[in-house]
């Protein structure tokens, strides 16, 4: 029987966890727990993306090796999972030898099949986003602030053939209405695909970047961080073992809207098709947490440390708030005032009063004792049937629950 395989995006090893990281993990955990309640076998994966220029530069600024910095940051994110009571089955790190082996194997396969070729890149490069840009990325003739400093470069490079699969990808989106949830997010992808795709540069020269996975067919280059990172979904599904067929394809990739286009909706499906893998069933795309109308992030200085909220209110209250307050796919505004209102009204008044009344009525009318159910016939058989019926009814109710409607 196939496992229900669900993943978060892997977080970038370039800073401390914040509210956005916490929300994505709790959302994914809620779905995983629900599937387990339905009796399904679940594989839930999260992890850390540890290669790339920003990681290397961060380590240089601290005067330490990149691996040392990544080891420290990985403990921060594992600690976040523990504090949030996340029930993940696997925490993948892109510096794991098992992951690097899978990346090299798939790169070599694509190269041998003629899907990767050597050429020359000439154009614009954003060091902040670690990606090459085209003029269509500009807004009113200017580079958006999110790209930071953009430089013009010319260098030899290896390219992955994207553009030859563009028509296929458009058809796949048309034929698979549930590939992107919520469905309005699909518009971002279709708009992007109205313009011809360029082949994807998947290498960085060793003299410019050392912290990455060397290309197996040319060790003078390391692998582009996105090509490396996306393959965590394959390596973490136990690729190369008998377990892989029980896990793949993924049922849900839970991601933020900022990494839908182009990484997960263009690069990833084409990479999988070229390598001969079945595509994931659904990209579940959530929005951003905002504060005063702006995205909460490390760079904006508006990030909220979720551990502070957990220490003050408890993990269950925090989990309830983030799931209750954000409708999947849409942005939501965070404030401590809204948090406290939910805490007092929803949990304190509504749930608290319900529990209080139930306990008081049990004490008043039943001497504080819940009477045992009378069972006639075969007790073991009746208990088993009652349990199975309860699970079936719960599944039917949960299928109609608000988080599905919100999708």
C-alpha positions as CSV (number, residue, x, y, z in Angstrom):
1,X,0.0,0.0,0.0
2,X,1.3,3.4,-0.9
3,X,2.1,5.9,1.8
4,X,0.5,9.3,1.8
5,X,3.6,11.4,1.1
6,X,3.5,15.0,2.1
7,X,6.4,17.5,2.3
8,X,7.1,21.0,3.3
9,X,9.6,23.1,1.3
10,X,13.0,22.8,2.8
11,X,14.1,25.9,4.6
12,X,17.2,27.8,3.6
13,X,20.1,27.7,6.0
14,X,20.6,31.4,6.1
15,X,19.1,32.6,9.3
16,X,16.8,31.8,12.2
17,X,13.3,30.3,12.0
18,X,10.4,32.7,11.8
19,X,6.6,32.6,11.8
20,X,6.4,31.7,8.1
21,X,8.5,28.6,8.7
22,X,6.4,27.6,11.7
23,X,3.1,28.1,9.9
24,X,4.1,25.9,6.9
25,X,5.2,23.1,9.3
26,X,2.0,23.3,11.4
27,X,-0.2,23.3,8.3
28,X,1.6,20.2,6.9
29,X,1.5,18.5,10.3
30,X,-2.3,19.1,10.6
31,X,-2.9,17.4,7.3
32,X,-0.5,14.5,8.2
33,X,-2.2,13.9,11.5
34,X,-5.6,14.0,9.9
35,X,-4.5,11.3,7.3
36,X,-3.2,9.1,10.1
37,X,-6.5,9.5,12.0
38,X,-8.2,8.1,8.8
39,X,-6.0,5.1,9.1
40,X,-3.6,5.9,6.3
41,X,0.1,5.3,6.4
42,X,1.9,8.7,6.2
43,X,5.4,9.8,5.3
44,X,5.9,13.4,6.3
45,X,9.1,15.2,5.3
46,X,10.7,18.5,6.1
47,X,14.3,19.6,6.1
48,X,17.0,22.2,5.3
49,X,18.5,23.5,2.1
50,X,22.2,24.0,2.9
51,X,24.1,24.9,-0.3
52,X,24.5,28.1,-2.3
53,X,26.2,31.5,-2.3
54,X,24.3,33.1,0.6
55,X,25.3,30.2,2.9
56,X,28.9,30.4,1.8
57,X,28.9,34.2,2.3
58,X,27.3,33.9,5.7
59,X,29.9,31.5,6.9
60,X,32.7,33.7,5.6
61,X,31.3,36.6,7.5
62,X,31.4,34.6,10.7
63,X,34.9,33.2,10.0
64,X,33.7,29.6,10.0
65,X,33.3,26.7,7.6
66,X,29.9,26.5,5.8
67,X,29.3,23.0,7.2
68,X,29.8,24.3,10.8
69,X,27.2,27.0,10.2
70,X,24.8,24.6,8.6
71,X,25.1,22.2,11.4
72,X,24.2,24.9,13.9
73,X,21.3,26.2,11.9
74,X,19.9,22.7,11.3
75,X,19.7,22.3,15.1
76,X,17.7,25.5,15.2
77,X,15.1,24.2,12.7
78,X,15.0,20.8,14.3
79,X,14.4,22.6,17.6
80,X,11.5,24.5,16.0
81,X,9.9,21.2,14.9
82,X,10.2,19.8,18.4
83,X,8.7,22.9,20.1
84,X,5.8,22.8,17.6
85,X,5.2,19.1,18.1
86,X,5.7,18.4,14.4
87,X,5.3,14.7,13.7
88,X,7.6,14.5,10.7
89,X,9.1,11.1,9.7
90,X,12.2,12.5,8.0
91,X,14.3,15.6,8.2
92,X,16.4,15.8,5.0
93,X,19.6,17.9,4.7
94,X,21.1,18.7,1.3
95,X,24.5,18.1,2.8
96,X,23.6,14.5,3.6
97,X,25.7,12.0,1.6
98,X,22.5,10.1,0.6
99,X,21.1,13.3,-0.9
100,X,24.2,14.3,-2.7
101,X,24.4,10.8,-4.2
102,X,20.9,11.0,-5.6
103,X,21.6,14.5,-7.1
104,X,24.7,13.3,-8.9
105,X,22.9,10.1,-10.2
106,X,20.1,12.1,-11.7
107,X,22.4,14.8,-13.1
108,X,24.5,12.1,-14.8
109,X,21.3,10.5,-16.2
110,X,20.1,13.7,-17.6
111,X,23.5,14.5,-19.1
112,X,23.8,11.1,-20.7
113,X,20.3,11.5,-22.2
114,X,21.3,14.8,-23.8
115,X,19.0,16.9,-21.5
116,X,22.0,18.9,-20.2
117,X,24.5,20.7,-22.5
118,X,27.4,23.1,-22.1
119,X,27.2,26.6,-23.4
120,X,27.9,30.2,-22.4
121,X,25.7,32.4,-20.2
122,X,25.6,36.1,-20.8
123,X,23.2,38.1,-18.9
124,X,22.1,39.4,-15.5
125,X,22.6,37.7,-12.1
126,X,21.1,38.4,-8.7
127,X,23.5,37.5,-5.9
128,X,20.8,37.9,-3.3
129,X,18.4,35.5,-5.0
130,X,21.2,33.4,-6.5
131,X,19.5,33.3,-9.9
132,X,19.9,34.5,-13.4
133,X,17.5,37.2,-14.6
134,X,16.1,38.4,-17.9
135,X,14.8,41.9,-18.7
136,X,11.2,40.7,-18.2
137,X,12.1,40.4,-14.5
138,X,12.3,44.2,-14.4
139,X,9.5,46.5,-13.3
140,X,9.3,49.8,-15.2
141,X,12.8,49.4,-16.3
142,X,14.2,48.7,-12.8
143,X,15.2,45.6,-10.9
144,X,12.8,45.0,-8.0
145,X,14.4,45.4,-4.5
146,X,14.1,41.7,-3.8
147,X,16.9,41.0,-6.3
148,X,19.4,43.2,-4.5
149,X,22.5,44.0,-6.6
150,X,22.2,42.7,-10.1
151,X,25.3,42.3,-12.1
152,X,26.0,41.5,-15.8
153,X,28.2,38.5,-16.4
154,X,29.5,36.2,-19.1
155,X,30.7,32.7,-18.2
156,X,30.7,29.1,-19.4
157,X,27.8,27.1,-18.0
158,X,25.7,24.0,-18.2
159,X,22.1,24.2,-19.2
160,X,19.1,22.0,-18.6
161,X,16.6,21.9,-21.5
162,X,13.4,23.5,-20.3
163,X,12.0,25.1,-23.4
164,X,11.4,21.9,-25.3
165,X,8.9,20.8,-22.6
166,X,6.9,24.0,-22.5
167,X,4.0,22.8,-24.5
168,X,3.8,19.5,-22.5
169,X,3.8,21.5,-19.2
170,X,0.9,23.7,-20.4
171,X,-1.0,20.6,-21.4
172,X,-0.4,19.0,-18.1
173,X,-1.7,22.0,-16.3
174,X,-4.8,22.0,-18.5
175,X,-5.4,18.3,-18.0
176,X,-4.8,18.2,-14.2
177,X,-7.0,20.8,-12.5
178,X,-5.9,19.7,-9.0
179,X,-2.2,20.0,-9.7
180,X,-2.1,23.5,-8.1
181,X,-4.3,24.3,-5.0
182,X,-5.9,26.7,-4.5
183,X,-6.9,26.9,-8.1
184,X,-6.5,30.7,-8.5
185,X,-2.7,30.2,-7.9
186,X,-2.6,28.4,-11.3
187,X,-3.0,31.8,-12.9
188,X,0.5,32.8,-11.9
189,X,1.9,29.8,-13.7
190,X,-0.2,30.2,-16.9
191,X,0.8,33.8,-17.1
192,X,4.5,32.9,-16.8
193,X,4.2,30.3,-19.5
194,X,2.7,32.7,-22.0
195,X,6.3,33.8,-22.7
196,X,8.8,31.3,-24.2
197,X,11.0,29.5,-21.7
198,X,14.7,29.8,-21.6
199,X,16.8,26.7,-20.8
200,X,17.9,26.7,-17.2
201,X,21.5,27.3,-16.2
202,X,22.2,24.6,-13.6
203,X,25.9,25.3,-12.8
204,X,28.1,27.8,-11.1
205,X,31.8,27.9,-11.8
206,X,34.0,26.6,-8.9
207,X,36.0,29.8,-8.8
208,X,32.8,31.8,-8.0
209,X,31.1,29.3,-5.7
210,X,32.7,26.3,-3.9
211,X,29.8,25.4,-1.5
212,X,27.7,23.1,-3.6
213,X,27.5,19.6,-5.1
214,X,30.1,19.2,-7.9
215,X,28.6,18.3,-11.3
216,X,29.5,14.6,-11.7
217,X,30.5,15.1,-15.4
218,X,32.6,18.3,-14.8
219,X,34.0,19.0,-11.3
220,X,35.0,22.5,-12.4
221,X,31.3,23.5,-11.6
222,X,28.9,23.0,-8.7
223,X,25.2,22.5,-9.0
224,X,22.7,25.4,-9.0
225,X,21.2,25.5,-5.6
226,X,17.6,25.1,-6.8
227,X,18.3,22.1,-8.9
228,X,20.0,20.5,-5.9
229,X,17.3,21.5,-3.4
230,X,14.2,20.3,-5.4
231,X,15.6,16.8,-5.6
232,X,15.3,16.5,-1.8
233,X,11.7,15.3,-2.5
234,X,13.2,12.3,-4.4
235,X,16.2,11.6,-2.1
236,X,14.0,11.9,1.0
237,X,11.5,9.4,-0.4
238,X,14.2,6.7,-0.1
239,X,15.1,6.7,-3.8
240,X,17.3,3.7,-4.7
241,X,15.5,1.4,-2.2
242,X,12.3,-0.7,-2.3
243,X,10.6,1.9,-0.1
244,X,10.6,4.5,-2.9
245,X,7.7,3.0,-4.7
246,X,5.7,3.2,-1.5
247,X,6.4,6.9,-1.2
248,X,6.5,8.4,-4.6
249,X,4.7,10.3,-6.1
250,X,4.2,13.0,-3.4
251,X,0.6,13.6,-2.6
252,X,1.2,17.2,-1.4
253,X,4.1,19.5,-1.7
254,X,3.2,22.3,0.7
255,X,5.0,25.5,-0.3
256,X,4.8,29.3,-0.1
257,X,3.4,31.3,-3.0
258,X,6.9,33.0,-3.5
259,X,8.4,29.7,-4.7
260,X,5.6,28.5,-6.9
261,X,6.9,30.2,-10.0
262,X,9.2,29.1,-11.5
263,X,10.9,26.6,-9.2
264,X,8.0,24.2,-8.2
265,X,5.6,24.7,-11.1
266,X,8.1,24.9,-14.0
267,X,11.6,23.6,-13.1
268,X,10.4,20.7,-10.9
269,X,7.8,19.1,-13.2
270,X,10.1,19.3,-16.2
271,X,13.0,17.9,-14.2
272,X,10.8,15.0,-13.2
273,X,9.5,14.3,-16.7
274,X,13.0,14.4,-18.2
275,X,14.3,12.0,-15.5
276,X,11.4,9.6,-16.0
277,X,9.5,10.2,-12.7
278,X,5.8,10.5,-12.1
279,X,4.8,14.1,-11.1
280,X,3.5,15.0,-7.6
281,X,-0.3,15.1,-7.3
282,X,-0.7,18.5,-5.8
283,X,1.2,21.7,-5.1
284,X,-0.5,23.1,-2.0
285,X,0.4,26.8,-2.1
286,X,-0.1,29.0,1.0
287,X,0.2,32.8,1.4
288,X,2.3,35.1,3.5
289,X,2.0,36.4,7.0
290,X,1.8,40.1,6.8
291,X,2.4,42.8,9.4
292,X,1.1,46.3,8.6
293,X,0.6,45.2,5.1
294,X,4.2,44.0,4.5
295,X,5.6,40.5,4.4
296,X,7.1,39.3,7.6
297,X,10.7,38.2,7.0
298,X,14.2,38.4,8.3
299,X,15.2,41.1,5.9
300,X,12.2,43.4,6.7
301,X,12.9,43.2,10.4
302,X,9.3,42.2,11.0
303,X,9.9,38.5,11.7
304,X,8.2,37.1,14.7
305,X,10.1,34.4,16.7
306,X,7.5,31.6,17.1
307,X,9.3,30.3,20.1
308,X,8.4,33.5,22.0
309,X,4.7,32.9,21.3
310,X,4.9,29.3,22.3
311,X,6.7,30.1,25.6
312,X,4.0,32.6,26.5
313,X,0.8,30.9,25.3
314,X,1.7,27.3,24.9
315,X,2.2,25.3,21.7
316,X,-1.5,24.2,21.2
317,X,-2.7,27.8,21.4
318,X,-0.1,28.8,18.8
319,X,-1.0,25.9,16.5
320,X,-4.7,26.8,16.8
321,X,-4.1,30.4,16.0
322,X,-2.0,30.0,12.8
323,X,-4.4,27.4,11.3
324,X,-7.6,29.3,12.4
325,X,-6.4,32.7,11.2
326,X,-5.0,32.0,7.7
327,X,-7.2,30.7,5.0
328,X,-5.0,28.4,2.8
329,X,-3.7,30.2,-0.3
330,X,-4.4,33.7,1.0
331,X,-2.3,36.2,3.0
332,X,-3.1,36.9,6.6
333,X,-2.3,39.7,8.9
334,X,-0.5,39.0,12.2
335,X,-0.8,41.0,15.4
336,X,-0.4,40.1,19.0
337,X,-3.8,41.7,19.6
338,X,-5.5,39.3,17.2
339,X,-3.6,36.4,18.7
340,X,-4.8,37.4,22.2
341,X,-8.4,37.8,21.0
342,X,-8.4,34.3,19.6
343,X,-6.8,32.9,22.7
344,X,-9.3,34.5,25.0
345,X,-12.5,34.2,22.9
346,X,-12.1,31.0,20.9
347,X,-10.1,29.0,23.4
348,X,-10.8,30.6,26.7
349,X,-14.5,31.5,26.4
350,X,-15.8,29.0,23.7
351,X,-13.7,25.9,24.3
352,X,-13.1,26.7,28.0
353,X,-16.8,27.1,28.7
354,X,-17.7,23.9,26.8
355,X,-15.2,21.9,28.8
356,X,-16.3,23.5,32.1
357,X,-19.9,22.8,31.5
358,X,-19.2,19.2,30.5
359,X,-17.2,18.6,33.6
360,X,-19.7,20.3,35.9
361,X,-22.7,18.4,34.4
362,X,-20.7,15.1,34.8
363,X,-20.1,16.0,38.5
364,X,-23.7,17.1,39.1
365,X,-25.6,14.4,37.4
366,X,-23.1,11.5,37.3
367,X,-21.0,11.9,40.5
368,X,-18.1,12.7,38.3
369,X,-18.1,9.3,36.7
370,X,-18.6,8.6,33.0
371,X,-20.9,5.5,32.9
372,X,-19.5,2.4,31.2
373,X,-21.2,1.5,27.9
374,X,-23.3,-1.7,28.2
375,X,-22.2,-4.2,25.6
376,X,-24.1,-7.3,24.7
377,X,-22.8,-10.2,22.7
378,X,-19.2,-10.4,21.7
379,X,-17.5,-7.4,23.5
380,X,-14.4,-7.5,21.3
381,X,-16.4,-7.6,18.1
382,X,-18.7,-4.7,19.2
383,X,-15.8,-2.5,20.2
384,X,-14.1,-3.1,16.9
385,X,-17.3,-2.3,14.9
386,X,-17.9,0.8,17.0
387,X,-14.3,2.0,16.4
388,X,-14.5,1.4,12.6
389,X,-17.9,3.2,12.4
390,X,-16.5,6.1,14.4
391,X,-13.4,6.4,12.1
392,X,-15.7,6.3,9.0
393,X,-18.0,9.0,10.4
394,X,-15.0,11.2,11.5
395,X,-13.5,10.8,8.0
396,X,-16.8,11.9,6.4
397,X,-17.1,14.9,8.6
398,X,-13.4,15.9,8.2
399,X,-13.7,15.7,4.4
400,X,-16.3,18.5,4.7
401,X,-14.3,20.5,7.2
402,X,-13.3,24.1,6.5
403,X,-9.6,23.6,5.6
404,X,-10.8,21.5,2.6
405,X,-13.3,24.1,1.6
406,X,-10.6,26.8,1.8
407,X,-8.5,24.9,-0.7
